[in-house]
């Protein structure tokens, strides 16, 4: 679609299929760029440095780049696997070399005149005035067939995944080990179990959405996990920072008071529609404390203390030093836990625990 249909094409999802990431991994990719678990990666003024010599923030950025590359490789492999499998269904003797284009391996009905006319009519107001249906019908037909192929491939890919036909065995990057001091923060679960750390901002929408799944996972795992909550503020000067100070003050009333505040802060922030850009104010924090059933007056008196202020600053500084750049960020035994779309939080945690034990 070059001119008029270029407008139509921009209104609908393109024909390319977005394949799922790998569901199976074998082996692992170490923290270095290659060769050994901690190779020399840099020489500066004659001094050689291993990746472990680099700052945590730099090591974390390197890991994120490798993780992105690994995901792209998995996508390429998954697309090839689907193309090869479809070719084998049409010809059991098909070979990896010289496979037909994927759109020739899937059968879809041709778009009807009614379907093409409906698409044209729906977008007519956005097309140049002299554009007629007959003039661009061939392009509409080609475009709609691509859409049908795309949907058919998505469905086929989901079918393959459900039947466990495709297993990607590429190596998964291993997050760098960081020195994470969790002593200042509340913890629960088995003291000698693997340590899961959650760094979260109470007003982060993704944190609010993830928190119930985190709580359900902790309930299921019980003493099999040692959980540490780090109240983090992406905007310490705003309500985000006030709620983080509130978490510190709630902890001054005991572990039970903290956990009540912790869960309630996520829930209330979501229900009230509070934003990270909202100004620093005590009222939302006392609202959370009251809803959590803890001493709101005592918590309010603590909010402006130097200790509460220092807690937020020290937390931000400490977490940024270990590579936290957004929330939520999770660490399992000192390694960043990548969040994988389409995979439950519990599965990510348990699979990482299993991998770490081998």
Short mmCIF file of the C-alpha atoms (twelve columns), coordinates in Angstrom:
data_MODEL
# 
_entry.id   MODEL 
# 
loop_
_atom_site.group_PDB 
_atom_site.id 
_atom_site.type_symbol 
_atom_site.label_atom_id 
_atom_site.label_alt_id 
_atom_site.label_comp_id 
_atom_site.label_asym_id 
_atom_site.label_seq_id 
_atom_site.Cartn_x 
_atom_site.Cartn_y 
_atom_site.Cartn_z 
_atom_site.pdbx_PDB_model_num 
ATOM 1   C CA . UNK A 1   0.000   0.000   0.000  1 
ATOM 2   C CA . UNK A 2   1.830   3.038   -1.254 1 
ATOM 3   C CA . UNK A 3   -0.436  6.062   -1.130 1 
ATOM 4   C CA . UNK A 4   -4.109  5.861   -0.254 1 
ATOM 5   C CA . UNK A 5   -3.884  2.359   1.125  1 
ATOM 6   C CA . UNK A 6   -0.935  3.362   3.219  1 
ATOM 7   C CA . UNK A 7   -3.486  5.122   5.374  1 
ATOM 8   C CA . UNK A 8   -5.625  2.003   5.596  1 
ATOM 9   C CA . UNK A 9   -2.584  -0.117  6.394  1 
ATOM 10  C CA . UNK A 10  -1.756  2.053   9.368  1 
ATOM 11  C CA . UNK A 11  -5.145  1.352   10.925 1 
ATOM 12  C CA . UNK A 12  -4.803  -2.394  11.282 1 
ATOM 13  C CA . UNK A 13  -2.168  -4.653  12.793 1 
ATOM 14  C CA . UNK A 14  0.492   -5.633  10.256 1 
ATOM 15  C CA . UNK A 15  0.779   -9.094  8.796  1 
ATOM 16  C CA . UNK A 16  3.951   -10.047 10.639 1 
ATOM 17  C CA . UNK A 17  3.355   -12.614 13.352 1 
ATOM 18  C CA . UNK A 18  4.564   -11.835 16.869 1 
ATOM 19  C CA . UNK A 19  5.855   -15.181 18.024 1 
ATOM 20  C CA . UNK A 20  6.123   -16.082 21.698 1 
ATOM 21  C CA . UNK A 21  9.480   -16.180 23.441 1 
ATOM 22  C CA . UNK A 22  11.135  -19.433 24.344 1 
ATOM 23  C CA . UNK A 23  9.444   -21.613 26.902 1 
ATOM 24  C CA . UNK A 24  12.375  -23.959 27.389 1 
ATOM 25  C CA . UNK A 25  16.045  -23.266 27.914 1 
ATOM 26  C CA . UNK A 26  19.031  -25.512 28.274 1 
ATOM 27  C CA . UNK A 27  22.373  -24.445 29.614 1 
ATOM 28  C CA . UNK A 28  23.212  -20.862 30.440 1 
ATOM 29  C CA . UNK A 29  25.125  -17.848 29.284 1 
ATOM 30  C CA . UNK A 30  27.547  -16.497 31.842 1 
ATOM 31  C CA . UNK A 31  27.937  -12.921 32.887 1 
ATOM 32  C CA . UNK A 32  30.842  -12.209 30.507 1 
ATOM 33  C CA . UNK A 33  30.785  -11.539 26.790 1 
ATOM 34  C CA . UNK A 34  32.148  -14.970 26.019 1 
ATOM 35  C CA . UNK A 35  34.684  -17.510 27.161 1 
ATOM 36  C CA . UNK A 36  34.531  -18.501 30.807 1 
ATOM 37  C CA . UNK A 37  32.282  -17.314 33.588 1 
ATOM 38  C CA . UNK A 38  34.122  -14.046 34.226 1 
ATOM 39  C CA . UNK A 39  36.406  -13.195 31.310 1 
ATOM 40  C CA . UNK A 40  38.401  -10.029 30.809 1 
ATOM 41  C CA . UNK A 41  36.133  -7.634  28.893 1 
ATOM 42  C CA . UNK A 42  38.003  -4.337  28.907 1 
ATOM 43  C CA . UNK A 43  41.522  -2.961  28.824 1 
ATOM 44  C CA . UNK A 44  42.084  0.674   29.754 1 
ATOM 45  C CA . UNK A 45  45.548  2.236   29.892 1 
ATOM 46  C CA . UNK A 46  47.084  -1.213  30.036 1 
ATOM 47  C CA . UNK A 47  44.893  -2.330  32.961 1 
ATOM 48  C CA . UNK A 48  42.603  -5.291  32.249 1 
ATOM 49  C CA . UNK A 49  39.159  -5.558  33.813 1 
ATOM 50  C CA . UNK A 50  36.797  -8.487  34.189 1 
ATOM 51  C CA . UNK A 51  33.061  -7.965  34.022 1 
ATOM 52  C CA . UNK A 52  32.907  -8.494  37.778 1 
ATOM 53  C CA . UNK A 53  35.182  -5.449  38.161 1 
ATOM 54  C CA . UNK A 54  32.599  -3.193  36.525 1 
ATOM 55  C CA . UNK A 55  29.981  -1.230  38.492 1 
ATOM 56  C CA . UNK A 56  26.693  -3.035  39.132 1 
ATOM 57  C CA . UNK A 57  24.788  -0.572  36.971 1 
ATOM 58  C CA . UNK A 58  27.068  -1.265  33.990 1 
ATOM 59  C CA . UNK A 59  26.902  -5.037  34.520 1 
ATOM 60  C CA . UNK A 60  23.124  -4.842  34.679 1 
ATOM 61  C CA . UNK A 61  22.981  -2.856  31.429 1 
ATOM 62  C CA . UNK A 62  25.203  -5.464  29.746 1 
ATOM 63  C CA . UNK A 63  22.848  -8.181  30.981 1 
ATOM 64  C CA . UNK A 64  19.793  -6.345  29.616 1 
ATOM 65  C CA . UNK A 65  21.456  -6.015  26.198 1 
ATOM 66  C CA . UNK A 66  22.302  -9.737  26.165 1 
ATOM 67  C CA . UNK A 67  18.794  -10.603 27.299 1 
ATOM 68  C CA . UNK A 68  17.272  -8.526  24.498 1 
ATOM 69  C CA . UNK A 69  19.542  -10.197 21.971 1 
ATOM 70  C CA . UNK A 70  18.638  -13.645 23.309 1 
ATOM 71  C CA . UNK A 71  14.922  -12.865 23.042 1 
ATOM 72  C CA . UNK A 72  15.344  -11.734 19.444 1 
ATOM 73  C CA . UNK A 73  17.265  -14.911 18.618 1 
ATOM 74  C CA . UNK A 74  14.483  -16.967 20.203 1 
ATOM 75  C CA . UNK A 75  11.928  -15.117 18.080 1 
ATOM 76  C CA . UNK A 76  13.873  -15.903 14.901 1 
ATOM 77  C CA . UNK A 77  14.203  -19.567 15.892 1 
ATOM 78  C CA . UNK A 78  10.523  -19.804 16.763 1 
ATOM 79  C CA . UNK A 79  9.523   -18.329 13.403 1 
ATOM 80  C CA . UNK A 80  11.775  -20.783 11.588 1 
ATOM 81  C CA . UNK A 81  10.400  -23.714 13.633 1 
ATOM 82  C CA . UNK A 82  6.838   -22.777 12.693 1 
ATOM 83  C CA . UNK A 83  7.755   -22.355 9.024  1 
ATOM 84  C CA . UNK A 84  9.567   -25.727 8.985  1 
ATOM 85  C CA . UNK A 85  6.728   -27.495 10.799 1 
ATOM 86  C CA . UNK A 86  4.149   -26.134 8.360  1 
ATOM 87  C CA . UNK A 87  6.329   -27.256 5.432  1 
ATOM 88  C CA . UNK A 88  6.582   -30.756 6.938  1 
ATOM 89  C CA . UNK A 89  2.810   -30.920 7.276  1 
ATOM 90  C CA . UNK A 90  2.514   -30.305 3.528  1 
ATOM 91  C CA . UNK A 91  5.521   -32.446 2.635  1 
ATOM 92  C CA . UNK A 92  6.915   -34.847 5.220  1 
ATOM 93  C CA . UNK A 93  10.235  -34.915 3.343  1 
ATOM 94  C CA . UNK A 94  10.723  -31.156 3.623  1 
ATOM 95  C CA . UNK A 95  14.260  -30.033 4.478  1 
ATOM 96  C CA . UNK A 96  15.401  -26.939 6.409  1 
ATOM 97  C CA . UNK A 97  16.983  -25.480 3.273  1 
ATOM 98  C CA . UNK A 98  14.815  -23.851 0.634  1 
ATOM 99  C CA . UNK A 99  11.548  -23.692 2.564  1 
ATOM 100 C CA . UNK A 100 8.648   -21.928 0.817  1 
ATOM 101 C CA . UNK A 101 7.639   -18.510 2.176  1 
ATOM 102 C CA . UNK A 102 5.468   -18.882 5.241  1 
ATOM 103 C CA . UNK A 103 2.443   -17.257 3.577  1 
ATOM 104 C CA . UNK A 104 2.482   -20.093 1.024  1 
ATOM 105 C CA . UNK A 105 2.305   -22.707 3.774  1 
ATOM 106 C CA . UNK A 106 -0.967  -21.609 5.332  1 
ATOM 107 C CA . UNK A 107 -4.379  -21.824 3.677  1 
ATOM 108 C CA . UNK A 108 -6.764  -18.935 4.224  1 
ATOM 109 C CA . UNK A 109 -9.992  -17.975 2.439  1 
ATOM 110 C CA . UNK A 110 -9.788  -15.113 -0.017 1 
ATOM 111 C CA . UNK A 111 -11.336 -11.877 1.239  1 
ATOM 112 C CA . UNK A 112 -14.845 -11.368 -0.078 1 
ATOM 113 C CA . UNK A 113 -16.021 -8.293  -1.924 1 
ATOM 114 C CA . UNK A 114 -18.202 -7.479  1.081  1 
ATOM 115 C CA . UNK A 115 -15.222 -7.618  3.465  1 
ATOM 116 C CA . UNK A 116 -13.094 -5.441  1.215  1 
ATOM 117 C CA . UNK A 117 -15.887 -2.923  0.705  1 
ATOM 118 C CA . UNK A 118 -16.458 -2.768  4.474  1 
ATOM 119 C CA . UNK A 119 -12.789 -1.979  5.098  1 
ATOM 120 C CA . UNK A 120 -12.827 0.681   2.404  1 
ATOM 121 C CA . UNK A 121 -16.016 2.272   3.763  1 
ATOM 122 C CA . UNK A 122 -14.707 2.280   7.329  1 
ATOM 123 C CA . UNK A 123 -11.633 4.277   6.262  1 
ATOM 124 C CA . UNK A 124 -13.002 6.274   3.348  1 
ATOM 125 C CA . UNK A 125 -13.089 9.541   5.280  1 
ATOM 126 C CA . UNK A 126 -9.351  9.307   5.893  1 
ATOM 127 C CA . UNK A 127 -8.457  8.639   2.248  1 
ATOM 128 C CA . UNK A 128 -7.823  11.249  -0.483 1 
ATOM 129 C CA . UNK A 129 -11.107 12.504  -2.001 1 
ATOM 130 C CA . UNK A 130 -10.493 10.983  -5.440 1 
ATOM 131 C CA . UNK A 131 -9.868  7.457   -4.075 1 
ATOM 132 C CA . UNK A 132 -12.407 4.905   -5.279 1 
ATOM 133 C CA . UNK A 133 -12.933 1.341   -4.191 1 
ATOM 134 C CA . UNK A 134 -12.215 -0.091  -7.635 1 
ATOM 135 C CA . UNK A 135 -9.008  1.906   -7.873 1 
ATOM 136 C CA . UNK A 136 -7.436  0.347   -4.809 1 
ATOM 137 C CA . UNK A 137 -9.329  -2.969  -4.653 1 
ATOM 138 C CA . UNK A 138 -6.247  -5.060  -5.651 1 
ATOM 139 C CA . UNK A 139 -4.228  -3.514  -2.828 1 
ATOM 140 C CA . UNK A 140 -7.069  -4.018  -0.346 1 
ATOM 141 C CA . UNK A 141 -7.313  -7.662  -1.390 1 
ATOM 142 C CA . UNK A 142 -3.592  -8.196  -0.905 1 
ATOM 143 C CA . UNK A 143 -3.654  -6.408  2.424  1 
ATOM 144 C CA . UNK A 144 -6.630  -8.341  3.789  1 
ATOM 145 C CA . UNK A 145 -5.136  -11.654 2.704  1 
ATOM 146 C CA . UNK A 146 -1.976  -10.766 4.622  1 
ATOM 147 C CA . UNK A 147 -4.144  -10.048 7.655  1 
ATOM 148 C CA . UNK A 148 -5.845  -13.426 7.375  1 
ATOM 149 C CA . UNK A 149 -2.468  -15.149 7.002  1 
ATOM 150 C CA . UNK A 150 -1.217  -13.304 10.065 1 
ATOM 151 C CA . UNK A 151 -4.184  -14.416 12.197 1 
ATOM 152 C CA . UNK A 152 -3.907  -17.993 10.951 1 
ATOM 153 C CA . UNK A 153 -0.205  -18.087 11.807 1 
ATOM 154 C CA . UNK A 154 -0.854  -16.725 15.287 1 
ATOM 155 C CA . UNK A 155 -3.439  -19.443 15.871 1 
ATOM 156 C CA . UNK A 156 -1.085  -22.111 14.544 1 
ATOM 157 C CA . UNK A 157 1.725   -20.857 16.736 1 
ATOM 158 C CA . UNK A 158 -0.509  -21.025 19.814 1 
ATOM 159 C CA . UNK A 159 -1.488  -24.553 18.837 1 
ATOM 160 C CA . UNK A 160 2.176   -25.563 18.565 1 
ATOM 161 C CA . UNK A 161 2.925   -24.051 21.966 1 
ATOM 162 C CA . UNK A 162 -0.075  -25.787 23.577 1 
ATOM 163 C CA . UNK A 163 1.051   -29.137 22.172 1 
ATOM 164 C CA . UNK A 164 4.626   -28.478 23.276 1 
ATOM 165 C CA . UNK A 165 5.905   -29.096 19.757 1 
ATOM 166 C CA . UNK A 166 8.578   -26.410 19.834 1 
ATOM 167 C CA . UNK A 167 11.320  -26.325 22.467 1 
ATOM 168 C CA . UNK A 168 13.971  -23.662 22.189 1 
ATOM 169 C CA . UNK A 169 17.269  -24.834 23.617 1 
ATOM 170 C CA . UNK A 170 19.230  -21.620 23.354 1 
ATOM 171 C CA . UNK A 171 21.258  -20.475 26.334 1 
ATOM 172 C CA . UNK A 172 19.637  -17.957 28.629 1 
ATOM 173 C CA . UNK A 173 21.748  -15.023 29.856 1 
ATOM 174 C CA . UNK A 174 22.504  -15.127 33.572 1 
ATOM 175 C CA . UNK A 175 22.008  -11.906 35.474 1 
ATOM 176 C CA . UNK A 176 25.115  -10.604 37.279 1 
ATOM 177 C CA . UNK A 177 25.444  -11.256 40.987 1 
ATOM 178 C CA . UNK A 178 25.020  -8.085  43.024 1 
ATOM 179 C CA . UNK A 179 25.776  -7.289  46.634 1 
ATOM 180 C CA . UNK A 180 22.317  -6.466  47.915 1 
ATOM 181 C CA . UNK A 181 22.087  -5.307  51.526 1 
ATOM 182 C CA . UNK A 182 18.578  -6.259  52.662 1 
ATOM 183 C CA . UNK A 183 19.057  -5.845  56.404 1 
ATOM 184 C CA . UNK A 184 17.163  -2.507  56.586 1 
ATOM 185 C CA . UNK A 185 14.037  -3.992  55.023 1 
ATOM 186 C CA . UNK A 186 11.175  -6.158  56.309 1 
ATOM 187 C CA . UNK A 187 11.287  -9.870  55.527 1 
ATOM 188 C CA . UNK A 188 9.110   -12.930 55.960 1 
ATOM 189 C CA . UNK A 189 9.176   -16.617 55.066 1 
ATOM 190 C CA . UNK A 190 11.884  -19.206 55.612 1 
ATOM 191 C CA . UNK A 191 15.032  -17.603 56.998 1 
ATOM 192 C CA . UNK A 192 17.322  -20.117 55.263 1 
ATOM 193 C CA . UNK A 193 15.325  -20.329 52.031 1 
ATOM 194 C CA . UNK A 194 16.262  -18.607 48.749 1 
ATOM 195 C CA . UNK A 195 15.875  -14.842 49.096 1 
ATOM 196 C CA . UNK A 196 13.437  -13.054 46.817 1 
ATOM 197 C CA . UNK A 197 13.635  -9.252  46.914 1 
ATOM 198 C CA . UNK A 198 10.916  -7.007  45.513 1 
ATOM 199 C CA . UNK A 199 11.866  -3.384  44.817 1 
ATOM 200 C CA . UNK A 200 8.613   -1.548  44.174 1 
ATOM 201 C CA . UNK A 201 7.050   1.899   44.133 1 
ATOM 202 C CA . UNK A 202 3.569   1.935   45.685 1 
ATOM 203 C CA . UNK A 203 2.288   4.199   42.888 1 
ATOM 204 C CA . UNK A 204 3.843   2.264   40.010 1 
ATOM 205 C CA . UNK A 205 0.889   0.839   37.994 1 
ATOM 206 C CA . UNK A 206 2.774   -2.326  37.075 1 
ATOM 207 C CA . UNK A 207 3.773   -2.831  40.712 1 
ATOM 208 C CA . UNK A 208 0.139   -2.453  41.752 1 
ATOM 209 C CA . UNK A 209 -0.922  -4.999  39.133 1 
ATOM 210 C CA . UNK A 210 1.837   -7.460  40.054 1 
ATOM 211 C CA . UNK A 211 1.493   -7.290  43.854 1 
ATOM 212 C CA . UNK A 212 -1.553  -9.613  44.196 1 
ATOM 213 C CA . UNK A 213 0.260   -12.280 42.188 1 
ATOM 214 C CA . UNK A 214 3.328   -11.811 44.368 1 
ATOM 215 C CA . UNK A 215 1.230   -12.276 47.514 1 
ATOM 216 C CA . UNK A 216 -0.404  -15.411 46.087 1 
ATOM 217 C CA . UNK A 217 3.029   -16.821 45.224 1 
ATOM 218 C CA . UNK A 218 4.345   -16.143 48.733 1 
ATOM 219 C CA . UNK A 219 1.305   -17.853 50.234 1 
ATOM 220 C CA . UNK A 220 1.824   -20.923 48.031 1 
ATOM 221 C CA . UNK A 221 5.566   -21.175 48.648 1 
ATOM 222 C CA . UNK A 222 5.434   -20.429 52.390 1 
ATOM 223 C CA . UNK A 223 8.760   -21.158 54.078 1 
ATOM 224 C CA . UNK A 224 10.293  -22.269 50.777 1 
ATOM 225 C CA . UNK A 225 11.056  -18.607 50.067 1 
ATOM 226 C CA . UNK A 226 12.544  -15.740 52.093 1 
ATOM 227 C CA . UNK A 227 10.816  -12.573 50.895 1 
ATOM 228 C CA . UNK A 228 12.148  -9.050  51.364 1 
ATOM 229 C CA . UNK A 229 10.135  -5.934  50.488 1 
ATOM 230 C CA . UNK A 230 12.047  -2.789  49.535 1 
ATOM 231 C CA . UNK A 231 9.768   0.308   49.532 1 
ATOM 232 C CA . UNK A 232 11.267  2.295   46.673 1 
ATOM 233 C CA . UNK A 233 10.361  5.719   45.314 1 
ATOM 234 C CA . UNK A 234 10.801  6.676   41.690 1 
ATOM 235 C CA . UNK A 235 9.905   10.279  42.604 1 
ATOM 236 C CA . UNK A 236 11.033  10.863  46.222 1 
ATOM 237 C CA . UNK A 237 9.896   14.490  46.192 1 
ATOM 238 C CA . UNK A 238 6.263   13.555  45.427 1 
ATOM 239 C CA . UNK A 239 3.551   11.359  46.976 1 
ATOM 240 C CA . UNK A 240 5.608   8.378   45.850 1 
ATOM 241 C CA . UNK A 241 8.267   9.366   48.386 1 
ATOM 242 C CA . UNK A 242 5.671   10.075  51.079 1 
ATOM 243 C CA . UNK A 243 4.258   6.562   50.787 1 
ATOM 244 C CA . UNK A 244 7.770   5.105   50.969 1 
ATOM 245 C CA . UNK A 245 8.387   7.092   54.154 1 
ATOM 246 C CA . UNK A 246 5.060   5.782   55.397 1 
ATOM 247 C CA . UNK A 247 6.322   2.234   54.881 1 
ATOM 248 C CA . UNK A 248 9.368   3.013   57.014 1 
ATOM 249 C CA . UNK A 249 7.155   4.503   59.721 1 
ATOM 250 C CA . UNK A 250 4.770   1.556   59.607 1 
ATOM 251 C CA . UNK A 251 7.734   -0.759  60.152 1 
ATOM 252 C CA . UNK A 252 8.569   1.184   63.295 1 
ATOM 253 C CA . UNK A 253 5.297   -0.218  64.657 1 
ATOM 254 C CA . UNK A 254 6.415   -3.787  63.968 1 
ATOM 255 C CA . UNK A 255 6.592   -6.319  61.144 1 
ATOM 256 C CA . UNK A 256 2.862   -7.016  61.232 1 
ATOM 257 C CA . UNK A 257 2.060   -3.308  60.884 1 
ATOM 258 C CA . UNK A 258 4.437   -3.022  57.928 1 
ATOM 259 C CA . UNK A 259 2.933   -5.913  55.972 1 
ATOM 260 C CA . UNK A 260 -0.579  -4.548  56.511 1 
ATOM 261 C CA . UNK A 261 0.564   -1.128  55.273 1 
ATOM 262 C CA . UNK A 262 2.501   -2.663  52.355 1 
ATOM 263 C CA . UNK A 263 -0.467  -4.523  50.876 1 
ATOM 264 C CA . UNK A 264 -2.936  -1.717  51.595 1 
ATOM 265 C CA . UNK A 265 -0.740  0.968   50.003 1 
ATOM 266 C CA . UNK A 266 -0.769  -0.842  46.655 1 
ATOM 267 C CA . UNK A 267 -4.514  -1.470  46.818 1 
ATOM 268 C CA . UNK A 268 -5.484  2.020   47.979 1 
ATOM 269 C CA . UNK A 269 -3.187  3.754   45.511 1 
ATOM 270 C CA . UNK A 270 -4.790  1.836   42.672 1 
ATOM 271 C CA . UNK A 271 -8.358  2.384   43.913 1 
ATOM 272 C CA . UNK A 272 -7.841  6.117   44.513 1 
ATOM 273 C CA . UNK A 273 -6.021  6.651   41.241 1 
ATOM 274 C CA . UNK A 274 -3.039  8.305   42.944 1 
ATOM 275 C CA . UNK A 275 -0.162  9.105   40.600 1 
ATOM 276 C CA . UNK A 276 3.585   9.394   41.108 1 
ATOM 277 C CA . UNK A 277 3.347   13.035  40.092 1 
ATOM 278 C CA . UNK A 278 0.876   13.853  42.885 1 
ATOM 279 C CA . UNK A 279 2.384   16.256  45.453 1 
ATOM 280 C CA . UNK A 280 3.852   15.224  48.786 1 
ATOM 281 C CA . UNK A 281 0.963   15.062  51.293 1 
ATOM 282 C CA . UNK A 282 0.265   13.324  54.605 1 
ATOM 283 C CA . UNK A 283 -3.439  12.642  54.040 1 
ATOM 284 C CA . UNK A 284 -3.034  9.732   51.592 1 
ATOM 285 C CA . UNK A 285 -0.585  8.040   53.964 1 
ATOM 286 C CA . UNK A 286 -2.937  8.342   56.945 1 
ATOM 287 C CA . UNK A 287 -5.711  7.014   54.693 1 
ATOM 288 C CA . UNK A 288 -3.587  3.929   54.018 1 
ATOM 289 C CA . UNK A 289 -2.710  3.534   57.689 1 
ATOM 290 C CA . UNK A 290 -6.337  3.778   58.778 1 
ATOM 291 C CA . UNK A 291 -7.437  1.259   56.133 1 
ATOM 292 C CA . UNK A 292 -4.616  -1.062  57.223 1 
ATOM 293 C CA . UNK A 293 -5.718  -0.859  60.858 1 
ATOM 294 C CA . UNK A 294 -2.463  0.543   62.256 1 
ATOM 295 C CA . UNK A 295 -1.839  3.642   64.394 1 
ATOM 296 C CA . UNK A 296 -2.313  6.496   61.894 1 
ATOM 297 C CA . UNK A 297 -1.413  9.279   64.363 1 
ATOM 298 C CA . UNK A 298 1.869   7.635   65.320 1 
ATOM 299 C CA . UNK A 299 2.688   7.019   61.650 1 
ATOM 300 C CA . UNK A 300 1.926   10.641  60.705 1 
ATOM 301 C CA . UNK A 301 4.193   11.911  63.474 1 
ATOM 302 C CA . UNK A 302 7.029   9.803   62.049 1 
ATOM 303 C CA . UNK A 303 6.691   10.920  58.415 1 
ATOM 304 C CA . UNK A 304 8.736   14.115  58.632 1 
ATOM 305 C CA . UNK A 305 11.522  12.775  60.830 1 
ATOM 306 C CA . UNK A 306 15.134  12.767  59.584 1 
ATOM 307 C CA . UNK A 307 15.136  8.967   59.928 1 
ATOM 308 C CA . UNK A 308 12.223  8.572   57.517 1 
ATOM 309 C CA . UNK A 309 13.760  11.000  55.048 1 
ATOM 310 C CA . UNK A 310 17.114  9.240   55.237 1 
ATOM 311 C CA . UNK A 311 15.482  5.847   54.686 1 
ATOM 312 C CA . UNK A 312 14.060  6.903   51.322 1 
ATOM 313 C CA . UNK A 313 17.291  8.539   50.148 1 
ATOM 314 C CA . UNK A 314 19.464  5.636   51.278 1 
ATOM 315 C CA . UNK A 315 17.126  3.143   49.609 1 
ATOM 316 C CA . UNK A 316 17.171  5.013   46.297 1 
ATOM 317 C CA . UNK A 317 20.970  5.293   46.392 1 
ATOM 318 C CA . UNK A 318 21.485  1.641   47.340 1 
ATOM 319 C CA . UNK A 319 19.093  0.252   44.738 1 
ATOM 320 C CA . UNK A 320 20.447  2.405   41.929 1 
ATOM 321 C CA . UNK A 321 23.946  1.147   42.717 1 
ATOM 322 C CA . UNK A 322 22.822  -2.434  42.059 1 
ATOM 323 C CA . UNK A 323 21.189  -1.536  38.745 1 
ATOM 324 C CA . UNK A 324 17.574  -0.756  39.658 1 
ATOM 325 C CA . UNK A 325 16.280  1.659   37.028 1 
ATOM 326 C CA . UNK A 326 12.554  0.915   37.156 1 
ATOM 327 C CA . UNK A 327 9.924   -0.893  39.168 1 
ATOM 328 C CA . UNK A 328 9.071   -3.530  39.987 1 
ATOM 329 C CA . UNK A 329 12.523  -5.094  40.049 1 
ATOM 330 C CA . UNK A 330 12.998  -8.534  41.574 1 
ATOM 331 C CA . UNK A 331 16.188  -10.243 42.731 1 
ATOM 332 C CA . UNK A 332 16.541  -13.930 43.556 1 
ATOM 333 C CA . UNK A 333 19.619  -14.710 45.609 1 
ATOM 334 C CA . UNK A 334 21.267  -11.513 44.424 1 
ATOM 335 C CA . UNK A 335 20.499  -11.931 40.728 1 
ATOM 336 C CA . UNK A 336 17.923  -9.897  38.848 1 
ATOM 337 C CA . UNK A 337 14.847  -11.936 37.998 1 
ATOM 338 C CA . UNK A 338 13.713  -11.124 34.442 1 
ATOM 339 C CA . UNK A 339 9.944   -10.779 34.029 1 
ATOM 340 C CA . UNK A 340 8.757   -12.861 31.091 1 
ATOM 341 C CA . UNK A 341 5.519   -11.877 29.303 1 
ATOM 342 C CA . UNK A 342 2.974   -14.676 29.251 1 
ATOM 343 C CA . UNK A 343 4.527   -16.524 32.173 1 
ATOM 344 C CA . UNK A 344 3.080   -16.379 35.674 1 
ATOM 345 C CA . UNK A 345 5.112   -14.804 38.443 1 
ATOM 346 C CA . UNK A 346 5.086   -18.050 40.440 1 
ATOM 347 C CA . UNK A 347 6.420   -20.015 37.456 1 
ATOM 348 C CA . UNK A 348 9.207   -17.476 36.942 1 
ATOM 349 C CA . UNK A 349 10.229  -17.689 40.587 1 
ATOM 350 C CA . UNK A 350 10.044  -21.480 40.915 1 
ATOM 351 C CA . UNK A 351 11.841  -22.118 37.600 1 
ATOM 352 C CA . UNK A 352 14.614  -19.698 38.622 1 
ATOM 353 C CA . UNK A 353 14.877  -21.405 42.016 1 
ATOM 354 C CA . UNK A 354 15.221  -24.777 40.305 1 
ATOM 355 C CA . UNK A 355 17.825  -23.479 37.862 1 
ATOM 356 C CA . UNK A 356 19.840  -21.954 40.721 1 
ATOM 357 C CA . UNK A 357 19.862  -25.239 42.617 1 
ATOM 358 C CA . UNK A 358 21.527  -27.125 39.726 1 
# 
